[in-house]
Amino acid sequence: MTDTTYRHRLLGTSMLAGAAILAATALMAAPAMAQDMASQDEETELDVIVVTGTRIQAPGLVSASPIQTLGAEEIGLQQTAEVEQIIRILPISQPGDGDAVNNGTAGVSTVNLRGLGAQRNLILVDGKRVTPYNINGIVDVSGIPTAFLERIDIITGGASAVYGSDAISGALNFILKNDFEGVEFDTGYSMTGDEDGETYRANLSIGANTGDGRGNVALNLNYNKREGVQLSARPLGNVGIATANGANYFSFLQGNLPAAPADPLCGGPGSVAAGGSTTTVPTRTQITGIGSTAVQFRSDGTLGPNCSVFNFNPFNYYQTPLERFGGLAIGSYEITDHIEAYARVSFTSTN
C-alpha cells in the first residue's frame, strides 16, 4: 500500500470520527437549547412580600403565628361602614361594643379578639398605635373608614412578644390606601327583612400623587346613619326575660299578651301583674322592712297589691340609632431613599 493511499484512508477515518463527535455534541446540546428557548418564552412571575407590621415582615411564613388578611375586595363585599361589623364575623373574635349594646355602651365601636376583652388587643393604623378613647386602653375603631382601607392584617398569637402586654389577645393592623389617586364616591342603603332599621352610608375619597411619585395626599369624607329598632318591634321583644326562667309572667309560645295589672293603679306602662294576694294595708314594719315585697306604692301615692318588676325589654334596642360624620386626611413625601415625612389627621363626630 502506498503512502498516498494510507494518507487518504487515515484522513477519511479522521473525518468520520470528527463528524460523529459533532453529531453527538449537537444531540446533547439540542435539548438544552430548546429548554433555554422555552424558558425565555415563559413569563417570569415574582411573589410580592408585603410588610404587615412594624416588626412582622413576612406574613404567614417567618412569623410564629399565622396572620389573617382581609383585602379591599372582601371589605367591600361586606357593605358596611363599621369596621367592628367586619371583625365580629370572624371566628377569632366576639362582638364588642357596637350597635347592639344598650346598657353599658360608651357609644363607640370596639374589637374583642378571642373574647378576652377589648382592652387586651392592640389597634394599629399603618403599623402605628392608635390613641385609646379611655384610661383602660380601649380604642374606638369607628373613626376608621372602611371605604379607605387597603386591607386588615390580624395576628392572634404571639403578638405580645412583639408589641407588649397590650397585645395579649392579638393585634390588628389597618392599612390605608396610602397611594390613592383620583376620585371615588361610594354610597349604600340597607334595611331589615321587616322593612325597618334602615342604614345609610356615603363615602367620598380624593387623592393625588406628586409628579415624580415620591409623595401622596388623600382625603376621605364619610357619613353614616342608622335607624334604631326597639325590642317592641318584634313579638319576642315584648317578653320580659330573666336569666333563670326565661320569659316571665306569661307564655310567649302560647301567644298570650301581658295581662293587665290586677290593680289599675299598679305600676304603670310596661308593668305586669304578679297575681299576688290582695292583702290589707300592712304594718309599718312590713313597709320599711328590708326585702318586703307584700305591697308597693301605686301611681297615686297610696299602697296597694304588689306588682311585678318593670318589663324593660320593649324599650331597649335590637339596633341602636346612630348618626356619624367623619373625615380622614393622610399625606406622605419621600425626602430621600431613607427619610420620609408623613402625617395623618382624623375627625369623628358621633351622636
FILUM-582659 format. One record per residue (C-alpha): chain; x, y, z. Coordinates in Angstrom, 2 decimals. Example, Ala and Ser with C-alpha at 12.3 -4.5 7.8 and 13.67 -1.06 7.14 Angstrom:
BEGIN
node cadena A | u 12.30 | v -4.50 | w 7.80
node cadena A | u 13.67 | v -1.06 | w 7.14
***
This chain:
BEGIN
node cadena A | u 0.00 | v 0.00 | w 0.00
node cadena A | u 1.46 | v 3.31 | w -0.99
node cadena A | u 1.87 | v 6.26 | w 1.29
node cadena A | u -0.74 | v 8.25 | w -0.62
node cadena A | u -3.35 | v 5.57 | w -0.22
node cadena A | u -2.60 | v 5.29 | w 3.52
node cadena A | u -2.92 | v 9.03 | w 3.99
node cadena A | u -6.28 | v 9.07 | w 2.21
node cadena A | u -7.59 | v 6.30 | w 4.40
node cadena A | u -6.29 | v 7.91 | w 7.56
node cadena A | u -7.84 | v 11.22 | w 6.59
node cadena A | u -11.18 | v 9.57 | w 5.82
node cadena A | u -11.17 | v 7.82 | w 9.19
node cadena A | u -10.42 | v 11.09 | w 11.00
node cadena A | u -13.20 | v 12.87 | w 9.12
node cadena A | u -15.70 | v 10.17 | w 10.06
node cadena A | u -14.69 | v 10.33 | w 13.74
node cadena A | u -14.96 | v 14.11 | w 13.77
node cadena A | u -18.42 | v 14.00 | w 12.20
node cadena A | u -19.57 | v 11.52 | w 14.84
node cadena A | u -18.31 | v 13.73 | w 17.66
node cadena A | u -20.04 | v 16.79 | w 16.18
node cadena A | u -23.30 | v 14.90 | w 15.78
node cadena A | u -23.19 | v 13.67 | w 19.39
node cadena A | u -22.44 | v 17.16 | w 20.63
node cadena A | u -25.35 | v 18.59 | w 18.63
node cadena A | u -27.72 | v 15.96 | w 20.01
node cadena A | u -26.66 | v 16.74 | w 23.58
node cadena A | u -26.94 | v 20.49 | w 23.09
node cadena A | u -30.30 | v 20.42 | w 21.34
node cadena A | u -32.42 | v 19.70 | w 24.46
node cadena A | u -30.54 | v 22.32 | w 26.46
node cadena A | u -31.00 | v 24.95 | w 23.75
node cadena A | u -34.69 | v 24.05 | w 23.41
node cadena A | u -35.14 | v 24.30 | w 27.18
node cadena A | u -33.41 | v 27.69 | w 27.26
node cadena A | u -35.59 | v 29.00 | w 24.44
node cadena A | u -38.75 | v 27.67 | w 26.12
node cadena A | u -37.82 | v 29.28 | w 29.44
node cadena A | u -37.28 | v 32.60 | w 27.66
node cadena A | u -40.76 | v 32.38 | w 26.14
node cadena A | u -42.42 | v 31.80 | w 29.52
node cadena A | u -43.33 | v 34.84 | w 31.62
node cadena A | u -41.50 | v 35.14 | w 34.90
node cadena A | u -43.82 | v 35.53 | w 37.93
node cadena A | u -42.40 | v 37.11 | w 41.09
node cadena A | u -44.04 | v 36.85 | w 44.52
node cadena A | u -44.67 | v 40.11 | w 46.36
node cadena A | u -43.65 | v 40.31 | w 50.01
node cadena A | u -45.96 | v 42.60 | w 51.99
node cadena A | u -44.92 | v 44.13 | w 55.33
node cadena A | u -47.85 | v 43.73 | w 57.73
node cadena A | u -46.50 | v 45.21 | w 60.93
node cadena A | u -43.72 | v 47.27 | w 62.38
node cadena A | u -41.61 | v 44.16 | w 63.02
node cadena A | u -43.54 | v 41.43 | w 61.16
node cadena A | u -42.02 | v 41.19 | w 57.69
node cadena A | u -43.37 | v 38.04 | w 56.04
node cadena A | u -47.00 | v 37.17 | w 56.78
node cadena A | u -47.60 | v 33.51 | w 57.48
node cadena A | u -44.04 | v 32.48 | w 56.54
node cadena A | u -41.48 | v 33.59 | w 59.09
node cadena A | u -43.94 | v 34.62 | w 61.82
node cadena A | u -44.55 | v 32.20 | w 64.69
node cadena A | u -48.32 | v 32.62 | w 64.34
node cadena A | u -50.41 | v 32.84 | w 61.17
node cadena A | u -51.58 | v 36.25 | w 60.02
node cadena A | u -55.10 | v 36.57 | w 58.66
node cadena A | u -55.56 | v 39.24 | w 55.99
node cadena A | u -58.79 | v 40.80 | w 54.75
node cadena A | u -58.32 | v 42.58 | w 51.44
node cadena A | u -60.15 | v 45.56 | w 49.97
node cadena A | u -62.35 | v 43.26 | w 47.86
node cadena A | u -63.58 | v 41.31 | w 50.88
node cadena A | u -64.11 | v 44.51 | w 52.86
node cadena A | u -66.17 | v 45.94 | w 50.01
node cadena A | u -68.35 | v 42.83 | w 49.83
node cadena A | u -69.34 | v 43.29 | w 53.48
node cadena A | u -71.18 | v 46.51 | w 52.55
node cadena A | u -70.85 | v 48.04 | w 55.99
node cadena A | u -69.47 | v 51.29 | w 57.33
node cadena A | u -68.42 | v 49.72 | w 60.65
node cadena A | u -65.02 | v 48.06 | w 60.98
node cadena A | u -66.32 | v 46.26 | w 64.08
node cadena A | u -69.05 | v 44.64 | w 61.96
node cadena A | u -66.37 | v 43.12 | w 59.71
node cadena A | u -64.21 | v 41.76 | w 62.52
node cadena A | u -67.07 | v 40.33 | w 64.58
node cadena A | u -67.97 | v 37.72 | w 61.92
node cadena A | u -64.52 | v 36.14 | w 62.17
node cadena A | u -64.15 | v 33.06 | w 64.41
node cadena A | u -61.21 | v 34.70 | w 66.19
node cadena A | u -63.34 | v 37.44 | w 67.76
node cadena A | u -66.50 | v 38.18 | w 69.67
node cadena A | u -68.81 | v 41.18 | w 69.20
node cadena A | u -67.55 | v 44.21 | w 71.05
node cadena A | u -69.28 | v 47.42 | w 71.97
node cadena A | u -71.39 | v 48.25 | w 68.94
node cadena A | u -74.85 | v 48.69 | w 67.51
node cadena A | u -76.50 | v 46.00 | w 69.68
node cadena A | u -75.22 | v 47.14 | w 73.10
node cadena A | u -77.72 | v 49.07 | w 75.24
node cadena A | u -76.88 | v 49.30 | w 78.92
node cadena A | u -73.19 | v 49.91 | w 79.47
node cadena A | u -72.37 | v 51.16 | w 75.99
node cadena A | u -69.91 | v 54.00 | w 75.58
node cadena A | u -71.27 | v 54.92 | w 72.14
node cadena A | u -68.18 | v 53.52 | w 70.43
node cadena A | u -67.18 | v 50.52 | w 68.31
node cadena A | u -64.60 | v 48.16 | w 69.75
node cadena A | u -62.91 | v 44.90 | w 68.75
node cadena A | u -62.74 | v 41.93 | w 71.13
node cadena A | u -60.30 | v 39.26 | w 69.94
node cadena A | u -60.74 | v 35.80 | w 71.49
node cadena A | u -63.30 | v 37.20 | w 73.92
node cadena A | u -60.56 | v 38.40 | w 76.26
node cadena A | u -61.73 | v 41.99 | w 76.28
node cadena A | u -61.34 | v 45.00 | w 74.01
node cadena A | u -58.52 | v 46.34 | w 76.20
node cadena A | u -56.32 | v 43.30 | w 75.51
node cadena A | u -55.82 | v 43.70 | w 71.76
node cadena A | u -53.69 | v 46.32 | w 70.05
node cadena A | u -55.08 | v 48.51 | w 67.27
node cadena A | u -52.63 | v 49.83 | w 64.66
node cadena A | u -53.15 | v 52.05 | w 61.63
node cadena A | u -50.37 | v 51.68 | w 59.06
node cadena A | u -48.28 | v 49.99 | w 61.75
node cadena A | u -48.68 | v 52.83 | w 64.25
node cadena A | u -50.61 | v 52.69 | w 67.53
node cadena A | u -53.95 | v 54.44 | w 67.84
node cadena A | u -54.72 | v 56.58 | w 70.88
node cadena A | u -57.32 | v 54.89 | w 73.17
node cadena A | u -60.52 | v 56.73 | w 73.98
node cadena A | u -60.44 | v 55.90 | w 77.72
node cadena A | u -57.98 | v 55.12 | w 80.51
node cadena A | u -58.49 | v 51.37 | w 80.06
node cadena A | u -56.60 | v 51.41 | w 76.76
node cadena A | u -59.64 | v 50.62 | w 74.59
node cadena A | u -59.60 | v 52.00 | w 71.05
node cadena A | u -62.69 | v 53.25 | w 69.22
node cadena A | u -62.41 | v 51.90 | w 65.66
node cadena A | u -65.46 | v 53.81 | w 64.39
node cadena A | u -63.17 | v 56.53 | w 63.06
node cadena A | u -61.52 | v 54.14 | w 60.58
node cadena A | u -63.46 | v 54.40 | w 57.28
node cadena A | u -63.96 | v 51.01 | w 55.64
node cadena A | u -64.05 | v 52.61 | w 52.17
node cadena A | u -60.46 | v 53.84 | w 52.63
node cadena A | u -58.94 | v 50.53 | w 53.75
node cadena A | u -56.46 | v 48.63 | w 51.61
node cadena A | u -56.51 | v 45.60 | w 53.90
node cadena A | u -56.68 | v 44.43 | w 57.52
node cadena A | u -53.94 | v 42.21 | w 58.97
node cadena A | u -54.79 | v 40.27 | w 62.14
node cadena A | u -52.47 | v 38.21 | w 64.34
node cadena A | u -53.92 | v 36.45 | w 67.38
node cadena A | u -50.91 | v 34.60 | w 68.80
node cadena A | u -47.53 | v 35.76 | w 69.99
node cadena A | u -48.26 | v 39.43 | w 69.31
node cadena A | u -47.44 | v 40.42 | w 72.88
node cadena A | u -43.84 | v 39.32 | w 72.33
node cadena A | u -43.57 | v 41.97 | w 69.60
node cadena A | u -45.88 | v 44.75 | w 70.76
node cadena A | u -46.07 | v 44.30 | w 74.54
node cadena A | u -48.69 | v 43.31 | w 77.08
node cadena A | u -51.45 | v 45.40 | w 75.49
node cadena A | u -51.49 | v 42.87 | w 72.62
node cadena A | u -52.11 | v 39.77 | w 74.74
node cadena A | u -55.09 | v 38.64 | w 72.63
node cadena A | u -53.60 | v 39.87 | w 69.36
node cadena A | u -53.02 | v 42.88 | w 67.14
node cadena A | u -54.93 | v 44.40 | w 64.23
node cadena A | u -53.17 | v 46.49 | w 61.63
node cadena A | u -55.45 | v 48.61 | w 59.43
node cadena A | u -53.62 | v 49.51 | w 56.23
node cadena A | u -54.93 | v 52.64 | w 54.49
node cadena A | u -54.81 | v 53.43 | w 50.78
node cadena A | u -51.63 | v 55.48 | w 51.04
node cadena A | u -51.17 | v 55.67 | w 47.27
node cadena A | u -54.77 | v 56.52 | w 46.37
node cadena A | u -55.12 | v 58.69 | w 43.29
node cadena A | u -58.31 | v 60.00 | w 41.71
node cadena A | u -61.87 | v 60.48 | w 42.95
node cadena A | u -64.13 | v 57.74 | w 44.31
node cadena A | u -67.67 | v 58.03 | w 45.64
node cadena A | u -69.42 | v 55.15 | w 47.39
node cadena A | u -72.92 | v 55.02 | w 48.85
node cadena A | u -75.18 | v 52.34 | w 50.24
node cadena A | u -78.56 | v 51.67 | w 51.79
node cadena A | u -79.96 | v 48.66 | w 53.63
node cadena A | u -82.85 | v 47.62 | w 55.87
node cadena A | u -84.05 | v 44.55 | w 57.74
node cadena A | u -86.45 | v 41.91 | w 56.47
node cadena A | u -89.24 | v 43.69 | w 58.35
node cadena A | u -88.55 | v 46.90 | w 56.43
node cadena A | u -87.12 | v 48.83 | w 59.34
node cadena A | u -83.69 | v 49.53 | w 60.78
node cadena A | u -82.58 | v 51.47 | w 57.71
node cadena A | u -78.89 | v 52.29 | w 57.38
node cadena A | u -77.37 | v 54.92 | w 55.09
node cadena A | u -73.71 | v 55.44 | w 54.25
node cadena A | u -71.76 | v 57.68 | w 51.90
node cadena A | u -68.01 | v 58.00 | w 51.32
node cadena A | u -66.01 | v 60.42 | w 49.19
node cadena A | u -62.30 | v 59.80 | w 48.62
node cadena A | u -59.94 | v 62.17 | w 46.80
node cadena A | u -56.23 | v 61.57 | w 46.28
node cadena A | u -53.27 | v 62.69 | w 44.18
node cadena A | u -49.63 | v 61.72 | w 43.72
node cadena A | u -46.79 | v 64.17 | w 43.17
node cadena A | u -45.27 | v 64.47 | w 39.73
node cadena A | u -42.25 | v 62.36 | w 40.50
node cadena A | u -44.20 | v 59.77 | w 42.52
node cadena A | u -42.38 | v 60.49 | w 45.77
node cadena A | u -45.42 | v 61.82 | w 47.63
node cadena A | u -49.17 | v 61.38 | w 48.02
node cadena A | u -52.04 | v 63.26 | w 49.65
node cadena A | u -55.53 | v 61.82 | w 50.14
node cadena A | u -58.76 | v 62.84 | w 51.85
node cadena A | u -61.80 | v 60.77 | w 52.86
node cadena A | u -65.14 | v 62.20 | w 54.00
node cadena A | u -67.84 | v 59.86 | w 55.29
node cadena A | u -71.37 | v 60.00 | w 56.64
node cadena A | u -73.27 | v 57.14 | w 58.31
node cadena A | u -76.79 | v 57.00 | w 59.71
node cadena A | u -78.50 | v 54.06 | w 61.39
node cadena A | u -82.15 | v 53.97 | w 62.43
node cadena A | u -82.94 | v 52.29 | w 65.74
node cadena A | u -85.01 | v 49.12 | w 66.12
node cadena A | u -86.57 | v 48.64 | w 69.56
node cadena A | u -87.33 | v 45.24 | w 71.02
node cadena A | u -91.01 | v 46.15 | w 70.96
node cadena A | u -90.87 | v 45.95 | w 67.14
node cadena A | u -90.73 | v 42.14 | w 67.38
node cadena A | u -93.18 | v 39.87 | w 69.30
node cadena A | u -90.45 | v 38.18 | w 71.32
node cadena A | u -89.04 | v 41.55 | w 72.35
node cadena A | u -92.15 | v 42.28 | w 74.42
node cadena A | u -91.37 | v 39.37 | w 76.72
node cadena A | u -89.66 | v 40.17 | w 79.99
node cadena A | u -86.56 | v 37.98 | w 80.16
node cadena A | u -84.98 | v 36.60 | w 83.32
node cadena A | u -81.75 | v 34.64 | w 83.33
node cadena A | u -83.15 | v 31.84 | w 85.47
node cadena A | u -86.62 | v 31.17 | w 83.99
node cadena A | u -86.60 | v 32.76 | w 80.53
node cadena A | u -89.80 | v 34.58 | w 79.61
node cadena A | u -91.51 | v 35.96 | w 82.72
node cadena A | u -95.14 | v 36.37 | w 83.66
node cadena A | u -96.80 | v 35.00 | w 80.53
node cadena A | u -96.25 | v 32.35 | w 77.91
node cadena A | u -94.95 | v 33.68 | w 74.61
node cadena A | u -95.23 | v 30.26 | w 72.97
node cadena A | u -98.99 | v 30.25 | w 73.58
node cadena A | u -99.34 | v 33.68 | w 72.03
node cadena A | u -100.60 | v 35.31 | w 75.22
node cadena A | u -100.15 | v 39.05 | w 75.70
node cadena A | u -99.14 | v 40.55 | w 79.04
node cadena A | u -102.04 | v 40.50 | w 81.46
node cadena A | u -103.43 | v 43.81 | w 82.63
node cadena A | u -102.42 | v 44.77 | w 86.16
node cadena A | u -104.81 | v 43.47 | w 88.83
node cadena A | u -104.97 | v 47.00 | w 90.21
node cadena A | u -105.46 | v 49.80 | w 87.63
node cadena A | u -103.07 | v 51.95 | w 89.64
node cadena A | u -100.40 | v 49.26 | w 89.83
node cadena A | u -97.08 | v 50.27 | w 88.36
node cadena A | u -97.83 | v 51.97 | w 85.08
node cadena A | u -96.92 | v 51.28 | w 81.44
node cadena A | u -94.90 | v 48.14 | w 80.96
node cadena A | u -95.74 | v 46.59 | w 84.32
node cadena A | u -97.32 | v 43.16 | w 84.52
node cadena A | u -99.41 | v 41.93 | w 87.41
node cadena A | u -97.74 | v 39.33 | w 89.57
node cadena A | u -101.05 | v 37.81 | w 90.68
node cadena A | u -100.22 | v 38.27 | w 94.33
node cadena A | u -102.56 | v 38.43 | w 97.27
node cadena A | u -104.84 | v 41.35 | w 97.99
node cadena A | u -103.53 | v 41.96 | w 101.45
node cadena A | u -104.81 | v 44.70 | w 103.66
node cadena A | u -102.70 | v 47.70 | w 104.48
node cadena A | u -99.55 | v 46.28 | w 106.11
node cadena A | u -97.94 | v 47.34 | w 109.30
node cadena A | u -95.10 | v 49.85 | w 109.40
node cadena A | u -92.61 | v 47.02 | w 109.85
node cadena A | u -93.73 | v 45.35 | w 106.62
node cadena A | u -93.47 | v 48.57 | w 104.64
node cadena A | u -89.98 | v 49.53 | w 105.76
node cadena A | u -88.58 | v 46.05 | w 106.27
node cadena A | u -85.71 | v 45.03 | w 104.02
node cadena A | u -86.81 | v 42.57 | w 101.40
node cadena A | u -90.53 | v 43.12 | w 101.99
node cadena A | u -92.49 | v 42.56 | w 98.76
node cadena A | u -96.01 | v 42.38 | w 100.14
node cadena A | u -97.08 | v 45.78 | w 98.80
node cadena A | u -95.77 | v 48.70 | w 96.79
node cadena A | u -96.70 | v 52.30 | w 96.21
node cadena A | u -99.24 | v 52.84 | w 93.49
node cadena A | u -99.18 | v 55.62 | w 90.92
node cadena A | u -101.47 | v 57.78 | w 93.07
node cadena A | u -99.12 | v 57.54 | w 96.06
node cadena A | u -101.15 | v 55.05 | w 98.07
node cadena A | u -100.21 | v 51.49 | w 98.99
node cadena A | u -101.69 | v 48.54 | w 97.15
node cadena A | u -101.04 | v 44.97 | w 95.98
node cadena A | u -97.54 | v 44.11 | w 94.92
node cadena A | u -96.82 | v 44.37 | w 91.19
node cadena A | u -94.07 | v 42.66 | w 89.28
node cadena A | u -90.81 | v 44.29 | w 88.29
node cadena A | u -90.84 | v 46.67 | w 85.35
node cadena A | u -90.60 | v 45.00 | w 81.93
node cadena A | u -87.80 | v 47.00 | w 80.39
node cadena A | u -87.41 | v 44.82 | w 77.29
node cadena A | u -89.70 | v 46.73 | w 74.87
node cadena A | u -87.81 | v 49.97 | w 75.49
node cadena A | u -84.36 | v 48.59 | w 74.62
node cadena A | u -82.84 | v 48.22 | w 71.18
node cadena A | u -82.00 | v 45.42 | w 68.81
node cadena A | u -80.18 | v 48.09 | w 66.83
node cadena A | u -79.24 | v 51.37 | w 68.43
node cadena A | u -79.69 | v 54.60 | w 66.44
node cadena A | u -76.61 | v 56.46 | w 65.26
node cadena A | u -75.51 | v 59.40 | w 63.14
node cadena A | u -71.82 | v 59.93 | w 62.43
node cadena A | u -69.75 | v 62.43 | w 60.45
node cadena A | u -66.09 | v 61.65 | w 59.83
node cadena A | u -63.04 | v 62.79 | w 57.94
node cadena A | u -59.53 | v 61.41 | w 57.40
node cadena A | u -56.59 | v 63.12 | w 55.70
node cadena A | u -53.21 | v 61.49 | w 55.09
node cadena A | u -50.06 | v 62.66 | w 53.39
node cadena A | u -46.53 | v 61.40 | w 52.84
node cadena A | u -43.42 | v 62.51 | w 50.99
node cadena A | u -40.18 | v 60.61 | w 50.44
node cadena A | u -37.45 | v 63.18 | w 51.08
node cadena A | u -34.62 | v 60.73 | w 50.43
node cadena A | u -34.39 | v 56.98 | w 49.98
node cadena A | u -34.14 | v 56.65 | w 53.75
node cadena A | u -36.20 | v 59.59 | w 55.08
node cadena A | u -39.98 | v 60.01 | w 54.68
node cadena A | u -42.28 | v 62.65 | w 56.13
node cadena A | u -45.87 | v 61.63 | w 56.81
node cadena A | u -48.97 | v 62.87 | w 58.62
node cadena A | u -52.47 | v 61.63 | w 59.43
node cadena A | u -55.38 | v 63.73 | w 60.73
node cadena A | u -58.78 | v 62.26 | w 61.59
node cadena A | u -62.04 | v 63.67 | w 62.93
node cadena A | u -65.19 | v 61.86 | w 64.00
node cadena A | u -68.45 | v 63.16 | w 65.49
node cadena A | u -70.94 | v 60.54 | w 66.67
node cadena A | u -74.44 | v 61.01 | w 68.02
***
